[in-house]
Amino acid sequence: MKTRSEALRDLRRTLTEAGFETAALDARLLVLAALGIQATDLITRPDTPLSADEAETLAGFTRRRLAHEPIARIVGTREFWGLPFRLSPETLVPRPDTETVVETALDLIPDRQAPLRIVDFGTGSGCILVALLHELTHATGLGIDLSLGALRTARVNATDNGVGDRSRFALSRWADAVSGPIDLIVSNPPYIASGVIPGLDQEVREHDPRLALDGGPDGLEPYRILLGEATRLLVPGGLIVVEIGYDQEADLTTLAGAHGLEILRIAHDLSGNPRCIAMKRS
């Protein structure tokens, strides 16, 4: 039976030969997850043989990665805002760029001790809502999604991260089951045009839920709905902060004006692209 170091070496070689640019990191993460150990265990006890069950688990993980399944989906968790989030087939993998939504919302809230009411549309794993509740200790939140599987995952994540008592989750098509008043609306809605999806990277196209990607013919349909509902749901002066595609700034600016929303900020992601827009109800 292979030792831990041998398993790591062989998997790194396999992934490198298969053309994975992050083969070394992928191999390390998969070995740690398959063996259920920490990085220090791999360093201090490299000659420990794998058990039969560990070898079988690692082989399964390897097959999945060779099929271009994302690492986060294989290991089942991803960090966001410094917090651990479980994943499921119905949720997107939280991305660092989406932290721009959390950062922007927090920066625009004058009193972080206020008992704010937050709604997260298309909550998925719950990462945006849970991160906000983690920072806003007197706030309460409602996560909305059209996927029951995603809602179950979000509820677990809220509980795991200590905000389960201040969060609720509901199945609804956007705001059909929501009433105000709300202080803050957040969302990372589907914003990819339907016709673009077949050309996306394989890891996204084949493993992310289409429900969380498809924004309609022009990618803007969810924004039309959300911005249209914002006036009804938000308190005067209430905020709506949404993630946007890199090329959607102009369209969202136009939509905001059409719905009487004042643009407060357009924030950029780690690559310098427009990533979220913050608006206020007059």
ZAVEXVO-817583 format. One record per residue (C-alpha): residue in three letters; chain; x, y, z. Coordinates in nm, 2 decimals, always signed. Each point is the difference from the previous one (the first is absolute). Layout:
<sites>
ALA|A|X|Y|Z
...
</sites>
This chain:
<sites>
MET|A|+0.00|+0.00|+0.00
LYS|A|+0.13|+0.35|-0.08
THR|A|+0.11|+0.24|+0.26
ARG|A|-0.14|+0.35|+0.03
SER|A|+0.30|+0.15|-0.17
GLU|A|-0.01|-0.25|-0.28
ALA|A|-0.37|+0.05|-0.06
LEU|A|+0.05|+0.38|-0.01
ARG|A|+0.29|-0.04|-0.25
ASP|A|-0.19|-0.24|-0.23
LEU|A|-0.31|+0.21|+0.00
ARG|A|+0.20|+0.32|-0.07
ARG|A|+0.16|-0.18|-0.30
THR|A|-0.34|-0.13|-0.13
LEU|A|-0.16|+0.35|+0.01
THR|A|+0.31|+0.16|-0.15
GLU|A|+0.00|-0.25|-0.29
ALA|A|-0.38|+0.07|-0.05
GLY|A|+0.08|+0.37|-0.05
PHE|A|-0.13|+0.15|+0.33
GLU|A|+0.18|+0.33|+0.06
THR|A|-0.05|-0.03|+0.38
ALA|A|+0.09|-0.37|+0.02
ALA|A|+0.22|+0.04|+0.31
LEU|A|-0.26|+0.19|+0.20
ASP|A|-0.28|-0.22|-0.12
ALA|A|+0.18|-0.32|+0.10
ARG|A|+0.08|+0.14|+0.34
LEU|A|-0.36|+0.10|+0.07
LEU|A|-0.14|-0.33|-0.12
VAL|A|+0.24|-0.21|+0.21
LEU|A|-0.08|+0.20|+0.31
ALA|A|-0.37|-0.03|-0.06
ALA|A|+0.01|-0.37|-0.09
LEU|A|+0.20|-0.09|+0.31
GLY|A|-0.18|+0.24|+0.23
ILE|A|+0.33|+0.15|+0.12
GLN|A|+0.15|+0.35|+0.04
ALA|A|+0.30|+0.13|-0.19
THR|A|+0.22|-0.05|+0.31
ASP|A|-0.09|-0.37|+0.00
LEU|A|+0.13|-0.03|-0.35
ILE|A|+0.33|+0.17|+0.09
THR|A|+0.06|-0.18|+0.33
ARG|A|-0.12|-0.35|-0.10
PRO|A|+0.07|-0.03|-0.37
ASP|A|+0.08|-0.37|+0.02
THR|A|-0.33|-0.11|+0.15
PRO|A|-0.16|-0.26|-0.24
LEU|A|-0.34|+0.07|-0.14
SER|A|-0.28|-0.23|+0.12
ALA|A|-0.21|-0.18|-0.26
ASP|A|-0.29|+0.24|+0.06
GLU|A|+0.23|+0.30|-0.03
ALA|A|+0.15|-0.13|-0.33
GLU|A|-0.35|-0.06|-0.14
THR|A|-0.12|+0.34|+0.10
LEU|A|+0.30|+0.17|-0.16
ALA|A|-0.04|-0.21|-0.32
GLY|A|-0.36|+0.13|-0.02
PHE|A|+0.11|+0.36|+0.06
THR|A|+0.26|-0.05|-0.28
ARG|A|-0.25|-0.12|-0.25
ARG|A|-0.23|+0.29|+0.08
ARG|A|+0.28|+0.26|-0.04
LEU|A|+0.11|-0.16|-0.33
ALA|A|-0.36|+0.06|-0.12
HIS|A|+0.06|+0.37|+0.08
GLU|A|-0.23|+0.01|+0.31
PRO|A|+0.11|+0.30|+0.21
ILE|A|+0.21|-0.08|+0.30
ALA|A|-0.25|+0.18|+0.23
ARG|A|-0.28|-0.23|-0.12
ILE|A|+0.21|-0.31|+0.06
VAL|A|+0.10|+0.09|+0.35
GLY|A|-0.34|+0.15|+0.07
THR|A|+0.10|+0.33|+0.16
ARG|A|+0.13|+0.34|-0.09
GLU|A|+0.11|+0.29|+0.21
PHE|A|-0.17|+0.34|-0.05
TRP|A|+0.05|+0.31|+0.22
GLY|A|+0.23|-0.21|+0.22
LEU|A|-0.29|-0.24|+0.07
PRO|A|-0.05|-0.36|-0.11
PHE|A|-0.29|-0.08|-0.23
ARG|A|-0.13|-0.34|-0.09
LEU|A|-0.10|-0.05|-0.37
SER|A|-0.26|-0.21|-0.18
PRO|A|-0.08|-0.06|-0.37
GLU|A|-0.27|+0.28|+0.03
THR|A|+0.24|+0.27|+0.11
LEU|A|+0.27|+0.20|-0.17
VAL|A|+0.36|-0.02|+0.13
PRO|A|+0.05|+0.33|+0.19
ARG|A|+0.26|+0.22|-0.17
PRO|A|+0.23|+0.26|+0.15
ASP|A|-0.14|+0.26|-0.25
THR|A|-0.34|-0.04|+0.17
GLU|A|+0.15|+0.13|+0.33
THR|A|-0.02|+0.34|-0.18
VAL|A|-0.37|-0.01|+0.07
VAL|A|+0.05|-0.05|+0.37
GLU|A|+0.27|+0.25|+0.03
THR|A|-0.20|+0.27|-0.19
ALA|A|-0.31|-0.06|+0.21
LEU|A|+0.18|+0.02|+0.33
ASP|A|+0.19|+0.32|-0.11
LEU|A|-0.33|+0.17|-0.07
ILE|A|-0.18|-0.09|+0.32
PRO|A|+0.04|+0.29|+0.25
ASP|A|-0.08|-0.19|+0.31
ARG|A|+0.11|-0.37|+0.02
GLN|A|-0.18|-0.04|+0.33
ALA|A|-0.34|+0.08|-0.15
PRO|A|-0.27|-0.27|-0.01
LEU|A|+0.00|-0.01|-0.38
ARG|A|-0.23|-0.22|-0.21
ILE|A|+0.19|-0.17|-0.29
VAL|A|-0.13|-0.20|-0.29
ASP|A|+0.23|-0.20|-0.23
PHE|A|-0.16|-0.10|-0.33
GLY|A|+0.14|-0.31|-0.16
THR|A|+0.18|-0.08|+0.32
GLY|A|+0.16|-0.33|-0.12
SER|A|+0.25|-0.12|+0.27
GLY|A|-0.11|+0.30|+0.21
CYS|A|+0.36|+0.14|-0.02
ILE|A|-0.10|+0.37|-0.04
LEU|A|-0.27|+0.00|+0.26
VAL|A|+0.20|-0.20|+0.26
ALA|A|+0.30|+0.22|-0.05
LEU|A|-0.21|+0.31|+0.06
LEU|A|-0.17|-0.14|+0.30
HIS|A|+0.34|-0.10|+0.14
GLU|A|+0.11|+0.37|-0.01
LEU|A|-0.34|+0.16|+0.08
THR|A|-0.07|-0.16|+0.34
HIS|A|-0.34|+0.15|+0.05
ALA|A|-0.13|-0.05|-0.35
THR|A|-0.24|-0.27|-0.12
GLY|A|-0.02|-0.15|-0.34
LEU|A|-0.21|-0.19|-0.25
GLY|A|+0.15|-0.21|-0.28
ILE|A|-0.22|-0.06|-0.31
ASP|A|+0.06|-0.26|-0.26
LEU|A|-0.19|-0.20|-0.26
SER|A|+0.20|-0.32|+0.09
LEU|A|-0.10|-0.19|+0.31
GLY|A|+0.34|-0.18|+0.00
ALA|A|+0.18|+0.34|+0.01
LEU|A|-0.22|+0.12|+0.28
ARG|A|+0.08|-0.31|+0.21
THR|A|+0.37|+0.05|-0.06
ALA|A|-0.03|+0.37|+0.09
ARG|A|-0.18|-0.08|+0.32
VAL|A|+0.27|-0.24|+0.11
ASN|A|+0.27|+0.26|-0.08
ALA|A|-0.19|+0.26|+0.20
THR|A|-0.01|-0.24|+0.30
ASP|A|+0.36|-0.11|-0.04
ASN|A|+0.12|+0.36|+0.00
GLY|A|-0.20|+0.11|+0.30
VAL|A|-0.27|+0.21|-0.16
GLY|A|-0.28|-0.26|-0.02
ASP|A|-0.21|+0.17|+0.26
ARG|A|+0.00|+0.33|-0.20
SER|A|-0.07|-0.14|-0.34
ARG|A|-0.30|-0.16|-0.18
PHE|A|-0.02|-0.16|-0.35
ALA|A|-0.29|-0.02|-0.23
LEU|A|-0.09|-0.15|-0.34
SER|A|-0.12|+0.28|-0.23
ARG|A|+0.04|+0.13|-0.36
TRP|A|+0.18|+0.32|+0.08
ALA|A|-0.23|+0.23|+0.21
ASP|A|-0.32|-0.19|-0.05
ALA|A|-0.01|-0.11|+0.37
VAL|A|+0.18|+0.31|+0.15
SER|A|-0.15|+0.31|+0.16
GLY|A|+0.18|+0.30|+0.14
PRO|A|+0.12|+0.21|+0.16
ILE|A|+0.36|-0.10|-0.07
ASP|A|+0.31|+0.19|+0.08
LEU|A|+0.24|-0.18|-0.23
ILE|A|-0.04|-0.22|-0.31
VAL|A|+0.30|-0.19|-0.12
SER|A|+0.03|-0.25|-0.29
ASN|A|+0.23|-0.18|-0.23
PRO|A|-0.26|-0.08|-0.26
PRO|A|+0.04|-0.20|-0.32
TYR|A|+0.14|+0.25|-0.24
ILE|A|+0.14|-0.21|-0.29
ALA|A|-0.18|+0.03|-0.33
SER|A|-0.16|-0.33|-0.09
GLY|A|+0.18|-0.03|-0.33
VAL|A|+0.34|+0.04|+0.16
ILE|A|-0.03|-0.29|+0.24
PRO|A|+0.10|-0.28|-0.24
GLY|A|+0.33|+0.18|-0.06
LEU|A|+0.10|+0.03|+0.36
ASP|A|+0.29|-0.18|+0.16
GLN|A|-0.07|-0.37|+0.05
GLU|A|+0.02|+0.02|+0.38
VAL|A|-0.27|+0.26|+0.00
ARG|A|-0.21|-0.13|-0.29
GLU|A|-0.02|-0.36|+0.12
HIS|A|+0.00|+0.04|+0.38
ASP|A|-0.17|+0.33|+0.10
PRO|A|-0.38|+0.00|+0.01
ARG|A|-0.15|+0.16|-0.30
LEU|A|-0.27|+0.16|+0.21
ALA|A|+0.28|+0.21|+0.17
LEU|A|+0.16|+0.10|-0.33
ASP|A|-0.27|+0.07|-0.25
GLY|A|-0.11|+0.37|+0.00
GLY|A|-0.22|-0.03|-0.31
PRO|A|+0.06|+0.11|-0.36
ASP|A|+0.21|+0.30|+0.09
GLY|A|+0.10|-0.09|+0.36
LEU|A|-0.20|+0.28|+0.15
GLU|A|-0.33|-0.15|+0.08
PRO|A|+0.06|-0.06|+0.37
TYR|A|+0.12|+0.37|+0.04
ARG|A|-0.32|+0.12|-0.16
ILE|A|-0.20|-0.20|+0.26
LEU|A|+0.21|+0.10|+0.30
LEU|A|+0.03|+0.37|-0.07
GLY|A|-0.37|+0.01|-0.08
GLU|A|-0.08|-0.15|+0.34
ALA|A|+0.25|+0.21|+0.19
THR|A|-0.22|+0.30|+0.02
ARG|A|-0.28|-0.21|+0.14
LEU|A|+0.21|-0.18|+0.26
LEU|A|+0.27|+0.24|+0.12
VAL|A|-0.05|+0.26|+0.27
PRO|A|+0.07|+0.36|-0.11
GLY|A|+0.38|+0.02|-0.03
GLY|A|+0.02|-0.38|-0.01
LEU|A|+0.29|-0.16|-0.19
ILE|A|+0.02|-0.26|-0.28
VAL|A|+0.34|-0.14|-0.08
VAL|A|+0.03|-0.25|-0.28
GLU|A|+0.28|-0.18|-0.18
ILE|A|+0.03|+0.07|-0.37
GLY|A|+0.18|-0.14|-0.30
TYR|A|+0.32|+0.18|-0.11
ASP|A|-0.18|+0.16|-0.30
GLN|A|-0.33|+0.09|+0.16
GLU|A|+0.08|+0.33|+0.17
ALA|A|-0.17|+0.22|-0.27
ASP|A|-0.31|-0.22|-0.01
LEU|A|-0.04|+0.00|+0.38
THR|A|+0.05|+0.38|+0.01
THR|A|-0.29|+0.04|-0.25
LEU|A|-0.22|-0.24|+0.19
ALA|A|+0.07|+0.17|+0.33
GLY|A|-0.11|+0.33|-0.15
ALA|A|-0.32|-0.15|-0.15
HIS|A|-0.10|-0.12|+0.35
GLY|A|+0.08|+0.32|+0.18
LEU|A|+0.30|-0.15|+0.19
GLU|A|+0.30|+0.21|+0.08
ILE|A|+0.34|-0.15|-0.07
LEU|A|+0.23|+0.03|+0.30
ARG|A|+0.30|-0.21|-0.12
ILE|A|+0.13|-0.23|-0.27
ALA|A|+0.26|-0.22|+0.16
HIS|A|+0.27|-0.19|-0.19
ASP|A|+0.13|-0.36|+0.06
LEU|A|+0.35|-0.12|+0.04
SER|A|+0.06|+0.02|-0.37
GLY|A|-0.12|+0.36|-0.02
ASN|A|-0.33|-0.08|-0.17
PRO|A|-0.33|+0.15|+0.11
ARG|A|-0.14|-0.27|+0.23
CYS|A|-0.29|+0.15|+0.20
ILE|A|-0.22|+0.30|+0.01
ALA|A|-0.15|+0.15|+0.31
MET|A|-0.32|+0.20|-0.03
LYS|A|-0.23|+0.19|+0.24
ARG|A|-0.38|+0.05|+0.00
SER|A|-0.08|+0.37|+0.02
</sites>
